[in-house]
Every structure is written in structure tokens, then in C-alpha cells.
Amino acid sequence: KEMAATAEQPDPHAQWNADAKIYLEIIEMMLRFPKPLIAAVDGAAVAGGGGLVLACDLVVAAHGAKFGFPEPKRGIVAGIVAPLLSFRTRASDAALMLLTGRIVDAAYAHRAGFVHVLVESEQIWAKSLELAEE
């Protein structure tokens, strides 16, 4: 909705560029963070949220979690997170997600390697804490 509203502005590209720069700064800050970051995903982590997950060191996901980068369906590229997805998973899985905009389930993400632990929803925080303590 925000992108559609921005498209109505006189110069939408300037706003999209500014937003992308802020997002890149957040991702870079997460990647440089001196302590391990653990994502606990219990729902949808798509587009920008998917990138935040990829910037984490470890990922715990509930079986019902979904991941994806729907940007291709809007005619754009998930360029900021594409290298992260390729780093965290196999190139073939990255290509599938980045070129089709397909939303994948937690089981696929686990097999692809960017989800490390699958749990039931009610166990997600306990498992994340256990992983942090480990």
C-alpha cells in the first residue's frame, strides 16, 4: 500500500531510493552487529521482512512460517537481499525465489538452509532462548 501511495507522488523514485538506502543501512548494521542475531519467525517474513531474517545469524521458525521475495511480481528486483539469500542457501533456491517471487513454507526454507530450527509456534521463544544460551 505504501509503495502504491508513493507512486502517486510527483517523484516516487526519489522516495523509493531514500527508503532503499535506509533499509540497506539497517541490513548492514545487523550484519556488523558484534553479537549473534537470532530471528524467531512465526508468520510471514516476506520482502523487507525476509531480508531482515536473512541478516540474522540463526533462524528459528514455526512450521507455519512463510518466506519470500515477491518483488518480481511487481517488476522490481530484491537487489539488497539477493546476495544474502545466495549466501544463506543454494544458488538454485535463491534463483527460484528471486526470479519467481514464490513464497515458500518453513519446511522448504529449512531444506534450503536459511532456517536452522523448525518448531511448533508455542515453542518458538523457548527454542530461540535455548539457542541463544547455547
Residue pairs with C-beta under 8 A, 6 or more apart in sequence:
3 16
3 74
6 12
6 15
6 16
9 15
20 80
23 48
23 51
23 80
24 80
26 52
26 55
27 51
27 52
27 55
27 80
27 81
27 84
30 37
30 52
30 55
30 56
31 55
36 57
36 58
36 132
37 55
37 56
37 57
37 58
38 56
38 57
38 58
38 59
38 60
38 128
38 131
38 132
39 45
39 52
39 53
39 56
39 58
39 59
39 60
39 61
40 60
40 61
40 124
40 125
40 127
40 128
41 53
41 59
41 60
41 61
41 62
41 65
41 67
41 106
41 115
41 124
42 61
42 62
42 64
42 65
42 121
42 124
43 62
43 64
43 65
43 66
44 65
44 66
44 67
44 103
45 52
45 53
45 65
45 66
45 67
46 66
46 67
46 68
46 69
46 70
46 103
47 68
47 69
47 70
47 71
47 78
50 67
50 68
50 69
50 81
51 69
51 78
51 80
51 81
51 84
53 59
53 67
53 114
54 81
54 84
54 85
54 88
54 114
55 84
58 116
58 117
58 131
59 109
59 114
59 115
59 116
59 117
60 115
60 116
60 117
60 119
60 124
60 127
60 128
60 131
61 106
61 109
61 110
61 115
61 117
61 118
61 119
61 124
62 106
62 118
62 119
62 120
62 121
62 124
63 106
63 107
63 118
63 119
63 120
63 121
64 105
64 106
64 121
65 105
65 106
65 109
65 115
66 103
66 104
66 105
66 106
67 97
67 103
67 104
67 105
67 106
67 108
67 109
67 114
67 115
68 97
68 101
68 102
68 103
68 104
69 78
69 81
69 85
69 97
69 98
69 101
70 101
70 103
71 77
71 78
71 101
72 78
72 98
72 99
72 100
72 101
73 101
77 98
78 85
78 98
82 94
82 98
85 93
85 94
85 97
85 98
85 114
86 94
88 113
88 114
89 112
89 113
89 114
90 112
90 113
93 112
93 113
96 102
97 104
104 112
106 115
106 118
107 118
109 115
110 116
110 118
116 131
117 127
117 131
119 127
